[in-house]
Amino acid sequence: MDKVRVCLVGAGRVARVHGYNLKTCIPNSELVAIVDKKEDLAEDLAGELSVSKVFKNHQQALDWGKFDAVVITTPTFTHCQIVVDAASSKKHIFCEKPIALTLKEANLMIDECYKNEVKFQIGFMRRFDPEFILAKKRIEEGAIGEIILIKSTGRGPGLPPEWALDIEKSGGMLAEVSSHDFDSLMWFAKSELKSVEAIAKNYKHPEIGERYPSFYDTAIVIGTFKNGKMGIVDMSCPANYGYDARMEILGSEGVMFVGNIKSGNISYCTRKKGIVFTHYFSWRERFKQAYIDELQHFINCIVENKNPEVNGEDGKRSLAVVAAANLSIRTGKKIEVIY
């Protein structure tokens, strides 16, 4: 096929990023439809992107069916049904993280995609970020010796939508924010996490805690990998000061730092303010190219009939760690990760 026809399911923040990338940055794709239960949002985005077809739900779009793939950006608790229905309709699937709410759902999604022989990619865009890719290459070349400890920092600038504040609908901030961190840790370590211990607290929003008692805005997770290495994730959302995604990898011969809160190379110094540099305010800026490259990879996999490098199993692994960490927060105990 010359172009892969895509239906965008969801018209929110992440959907806008993917929609514009599909429309302007990925020449072998064609955005043909947008779905959202809030029809005004879908209509507005469709107007901006010159897309003629708008649907209120994914089943209406699947009944129309004149597309090859779906890009899913809806809330976590909706992912399972949309993926299963899309796979049953023989549509290739790109699904934002986290993959689902439960491992049972994740297994159902993976099985349905396998049974129907459709591509299934999860939106872990850090795997496509040039800095992260280069760091992994240098580590594999032995730049810092053998990995001992991996630390990942993930801090979001502002609160996500209301549904994400409810751990029953989102999996909590560790799912919403730290799914990327857990995936990155296991990607660099080349090993699954064996066990985790976690602590968390709601420091900034007691009013949210009144509505959702399990809500936390800050967490630390310490883990041990099956290959014996150690990992740490620290998360905070909202961080308020900006978007912050960094890693530090300690090796037997040195240390490597991946990512930086600084944006670009501009800095200045005055007597009054001291040294000042610009920083990232959102994930859209920090991972702009990675968001393009992950979708380009998905489209290429369809055209070339290749398997995505980041698949449903990767999504399931990250979800398993989230589940174990949330259980550790509730019980105060070290928890074995069940995949």
C-alpha positions in Angstrom: 0.0 0.0 0.0 1.2 3.6 -0.7 -0.4 5.1 2.4 -1.7 3.6 5.7 -5.1 5.1 6.4 -5.4 5.9 10.1 -8.4 6.5 12.4 -7.5 8.6 15.5 -9.5 7.4 18.6 -9.6 10.3 21.0 -9.3 14.0 20.5 -7.5 15.2 23.6 -4.0 16.4 24.4 -2.0 13.4 23.2 -4.4 12.9 20.2 -3.6 16.4 19.0 0.1 15.6 19.0 -0.4 12.3 17.1 -2.9 13.9 14.7 -0.6 16.7 13.7 2.3 14.3 13.3 0.3 12.0 11.1 -0.9 14.9 9.0 2.3 16.8 8.6 5.3 14.6 9.4 4.6 11.1 8.2 4.2 11.0 4.4 3.1 7.3 4.1 0.1 7.8 6.4 -3.3 9.4 5.8 -5.5 10.5 8.7 -9.0 9.7 7.6 -11.2 9.8 10.7 -11.4 11.1 14.3 -13.4 9.5 17.2 -14.4 11.1 20.5 -17.5 10.9 22.6 -17.3 14.7 22.9 -18.2 15.4 19.3 -17.3 19.1 19.6 -13.7 18.1 20.4 -13.6 15.7 17.5 -15.2 18.2 15.1 -12.7 21.0 16.1 -9.7 18.7 15.6 -11.1 17.4 12.4 -11.5 20.9 11.1 -7.9 21.8 12.0 -6.6 18.7 10.3 -9.0 18.7 7.3 -10.4 15.3 8.2 -13.9 14.8 6.9 -15.1 11.8 9.0 -16.0 12.2 12.7 -17.5 9.5 14.9 -18.9 9.5 18.4 -17.5 6.1 19.3 -15.0 3.6 18.0 -17.6 1.0 17.0 -19.2 3.5 14.6 -15.8 4.0 13.1 -15.2 0.3 12.8 -18.6 -0.2 11.2 -17.5 2.4 8.5 -14.2 0.6 8.4 -12.4 2.5 5.6 -9.0 2.6 7.3 -6.1 0.3 8.1 -5.0 1.2 11.6 -6.1 3.0 14.8 -4.2 5.2 17.1 -5.8 5.1 20.5 -5.4 8.0 22.9 -8.4 7.5 25.1 -8.5 7.0 28.9 -6.8 3.8 30.2 -10.0 2.2 31.3 -11.3 2.2 27.7 -8.2 0.7 26.1 -9.1 -3.0 26.4 -12.4 -2.9 24.6 -11.2 -0.6 21.8 -8.1 -2.8 21.2 -10.1 -6.0 21.2 -12.8 -4.6 18.8 -10.2 -3.1 16.5 -8.2 -6.3 16.4 -11.4 -8.3 15.6 -11.9 -5.9 12.7 -8.4 -6.6 11.4 -7.1 -3.1 12.2 -3.5 -2.5 13.2 -3.2 -0.9 16.6 -1.1 1.8 18.2 -2.2 2.3 21.8 -1.0 4.9 24.3 0.4 3.8 27.6 -0.5 2.4 30.0 -1.7 -0.6 28.0 -4.7 -1.3 30.4 -5.8 -1.4 34.0 -5.2 -5.1 34.7 -2.9 -7.9 33.5 -6.0 -9.9 32.6 -7.1 -7.1 30.2 -3.5 -6.8 28.8 -3.4 -10.6 28.1 -6.8 -10.4 26.3 -5.6 -7.5 24.2 -2.3 -9.2 23.2 -4.0 -12.5 22.5 -6.7 -10.8 20.3 -4.0 -9.0 18.3 -2.0 -12.2 17.8 -5.0 -14.2 16.8 -6.0 -11.6 14.2 -2.4 -11.1 13.0 -2.4 -7.3 13.5 0.4 -5.1 14.6 0.2 -3.9 18.2 2.5 -1.1 19.4 2.5 0.7 22.7 3.3 4.4 23.0 6.6 4.3 24.9 8.1 7.2 22.9 11.4 7.3 25.0 12.5 4.2 23.0 12.6 6.4 20.0 14.3 9.5 21.5 17.7 10.1 19.9 19.4 10.7 23.3 18.0 7.5 24.9 18.9 5.5 21.8 22.5 6.8 21.7 22.9 6.2 25.5 21.8 2.6 25.2 24.1 2.1 22.2 27.1 3.5 24.2 26.3 1.4 27.2 26.1 -1.7 25.1 29.5 -0.8 23.7 30.9 -0.8 27.2 31.2 2.9 27.7 30.6 2.7 31.5 31.3 -0.9 32.1 28.7 -3.2 33.6 25.5 -1.7 34.7 25.0 -1.6 38.5 22.1 0.8 39.2 19.6 2.7 37.0 17.7 5.7 38.2 14.8 7.3 36.3 13.2 10.6 37.2 9.7 11.4 35.8 7.9 14.5 36.8 4.9 16.0 35.0 4.2 19.8 35.0 0.5 19.6 35.7 -2.4 17.4 36.8 -3.9 15.0 34.2 -7.7 14.9 33.5 -10.1 14.1 36.3 -10.5 10.4 35.4 -6.7 9.9 35.9 -6.9 11.0 39.5 -9.0 8.0 40.3 -6.6 5.0 40.8 -9.5 2.6 39.9 -9.7 4.2 36.4 -6.1 5.0 35.7 -3.8 2.9 37.9 -2.6 6.0 39.7 0.2 8.4 38.9 2.7 5.6 38.7 0.7 4.3 35.7 0.0 7.7 34.2 3.5 9.1 34.6 5.9 6.4 35.5 4.9 3.7 32.9 7.7 5.2 30.7 10.2 5.0 33.5 9.6 1.4 34.3 9.8 0.5 30.6 13.0 2.5 30.2 14.6 0.8 33.3 13.9 -2.7 31.9 15.0 -1.7 28.4 18.4 -0.5 29.7 18.8 -3.3 32.1 17.8 -6.0 29.6 15.9 -7.6 32.4 12.5 -7.6 34.0 12.1 -6.2 37.5 11.8 -9.1 40.0 10.5 -7.1 43.1 9.7 -3.6 44.1 9.2 -1.5 47.3 7.4 1.8 47.0 6.3 4.7 49.1 4.0 7.5 48.0 2.1 10.5 49.4 -0.2 13.3 48.4 1.7 16.4 49.3 0.1 19.1 47.1 -3.6 18.4 46.7 -5.5 17.4 49.9 -8.7 18.3 48.2 -8.2 15.6 45.6 -7.5 13.1 48.5 -11.0 13.9 49.8 -12.5 12.7 46.5 -10.0 10.0 45.8 -8.4 8.7 49.1 -5.8 6.6 47.2 -4.5 9.5 45.2 -0.8 10.3 45.5 1.3 13.0 43.7 4.8 11.8 44.7 6.3 8.4 44.8 9.6 6.5 45.0 10.0 2.9 43.8 13.1 0.8 44.5 13.4 -2.4 42.5 15.7 -5.4 42.0 16.0 -6.9 38.5 16.0 -10.6 37.7 19.6 -10.2 36.6 20.6 -8.8 40.0 20.9 -5.1 39.0 19.1 -2.3 41.0 16.6 0.3 39.8 15.0 3.5 41.2 12.1 5.6 40.0 11.2 8.9 41.5 7.9 10.5 40.3 6.0 13.7 41.0 3.0 15.1 39.4 2.3 18.0 39.4 5.9 19.2 39.6 4.8 22.7 38.6 8.3 23.9 37.6 8.1 22.1 34.2 8.5 18.7 32.5 11.4 16.6 33.8 12.5 13.2 32.3 16.0 12.1 33.1 18.0 8.9 33.7 21.2 8.2 35.5 23.0 4.9 34.8 25.8 3.8 37.2 28.3 1.4 35.8 31.3 -0.5 37.1 33.6 1.9 35.2 31.6 5.2 35.2 28.2 6.9 35.1 26.0 8.1 32.3 23.3 10.9 32.4 20.5 10.8 29.9 18.3 13.8 29.3 18.4 17.2 30.8 15.8 19.6 32.3 17.5 22.3 30.2 15.9 23.1 26.8 18.3 23.9 24.0 21.6 25.7 24.6 20.5 29.2 25.6 21.6 30.5 29.0 22.4 33.9 30.4 23.9 35.5 33.5 23.1 38.7 35.3 24.2 40.1 38.7 20.5 40.1 39.8 19.4 36.7 38.7 22.6 34.8 38.4 22.8 32.0 35.8 19.5 31.4 34.0 18.7 28.8 31.4 15.5 27.8 29.6 13.8 24.5 30.5 11.1 22.2 29.2 7.6 23.1 30.1 5.9 20.0 28.6 6.4 16.5 27.2 5.4 17.8 23.8 8.7 19.8 23.6 11.0 17.3 25.2 10.0 14.3 23.1 8.8 16.1 20.0 11.0 14.0 17.6 10.4 10.8 19.5 6.6 11.2 19.1 7.1 11.5 15.3 9.5 8.6 15.1 7.4 6.2 17.1 4.4 6.7 14.8 6.7 6.5 11.7 7.9 3.2 13.0 4.4 1.9 13.5 3.4 3.0 10.0 6.5 1.4 8.5 5.9 -1.9 10.3 2.5 -2.1 8.6 3.9 -1.2 5.2 6.9 -3.5 5.5 5.0 -6.3 7.4 7.5 -6.1 10.4 6.8 -6.5 14.1 7.0 -3.3 16.2 10.0 -2.9 18.4 7.7 -1.9 21.3 4.8 -4.2 21.6 2.0 -5.4 23.9 4.3 -7.5 26.0 6.4 -4.4 26.8 3.2 -2.7 27.8 2.2 -5.7 30.0 5.6 -5.7 31.7 5.4 -2.1 32.7 1.8 -2.6 33.9 2.9 -5.5 36.1 5.5 -3.3 37.8 2.9 -0.5 38.3 0.5 -3.0 39.9 3.2 -4.4 42.3 4.3 -0.8 43.2 0.7 0.2 44.0 0.3 -2.9 46.2 3.6 -2.1 48.0 2.3 1.4 48.7 -0.9 0.0 50.2 0.7 -2.7 52.3 4.1 -1.2 53.1 5.7 -4.5 52.0 8.2 -5.6 49.3 6.2 -7.1 46.5 7.2 -9.7 43.9 6.3 -8.6 40.4 3.9 -11.0 38.7 3.9 -10.8 34.9 
